[in-house]
Amino acid sequence: MHSENRSLISVIMATFNEPEKLIREAIQSILNQSYSYFELLIADDSTKDETKTAIDELAAQDNRVVVRSEERRVGKECRSRWS
């Protein structure tokens, strides 16, 4: 099936200081789905360094992952800044 005939699915993941292992597993779980025509939009709300590093590493490995990071905590606004 050609990509022109498929619908792009957007998956939005909001993060704030989740454990690095949990973030890696969650992102990898989404990337391993059988339907591959999607984008993973990660709204990072000023996460601590080790979690941010994990997110950035996985995003660098797969161009379906798009990360938007906030430098200071913005709470629920973080998820709505994609539009």
C-alpha positions in Angstrom: 0.0 0.0 0.0 1.4 3.4 -1.0 1.5 6.2 1.6 -0.8 8.3 -0.5 -3.6 5.8 0.2 -3.1 5.8 4.0 -4.1 8.2 6.7 -1.3 9.8 8.8 -2.0 9.1 12.4 -0.7 11.6 15.0 0.1 10.2 18.5 0.7 12.8 21.1 2.7 11.9 24.2 3.1 14.5 27.1 6.1 14.1 29.3 7.3 15.6 32.6 10.0 13.8 34.6 8.9 10.3 34.0 11.6 7.6 34.7 13.9 7.2 31.8 13.2 3.5 31.5 9.5 4.1 31.3 9.9 6.8 28.6 12.1 4.5 26.5 9.7 1.6 26.7 6.7 3.8 25.9 8.3 5.4 22.9 9.6 2.1 21.6 6.2 0.5 22.0 4.7 3.2 19.8 7.5 2.9 17.2 7.1 -0.9 17.1 3.4 -0.8 16.0 2.5 -2.7 12.8 1.0 0.4 11.3 4.0 2.6 10.4 2.4 5.7 8.8 2.3 7.9 11.9 4.0 10.7 13.7 4.8 10.6 17.4 4.6 14.2 18.8 6.3 14.4 22.2 5.3 17.4 24.2 8.1 17.6 26.8 7.3 19.9 29.7 10.8 20.8 31.0 11.8 17.3 31.8 14.9 16.5 33.8 18.1 15.8 31.9 18.3 12.0 31.8 14.7 11.7 30.5 15.3 14.4 28.0 18.4 12.6 26.8 16.5 9.4 26.3 13.8 11.2 24.3 16.3 13.0 22.1 18.2 9.8 21.4 15.1 7.9 20.3 14.0 10.9 18.2 17.4 11.0 16.4 16.9 7.4 15.4 13.4 7.7 13.9 12.2 10.7 11.8 8.6 9.9 12.8 9.4 11.3 16.3 9.0 15.1 16.7 9.9 16.7 20.0 8.7 20.0 21.3 10.4 20.9 24.6 9.6 23.7 27.0 12.4 25.3 29.0 10.1 26.1 31.9 7.0 24.2 33.2 3.8 25.2 31.4 1.5 22.3 32.5 -1.4 21.3 30.4 -0.7 24.1 27.9 2.3 22.1 26.7 0.0 19.6 24.9 -1.9 22.3 23.1 1.0 24.1 21.6 1.1 21.9 18.5 -1.4 24.1 16.6 
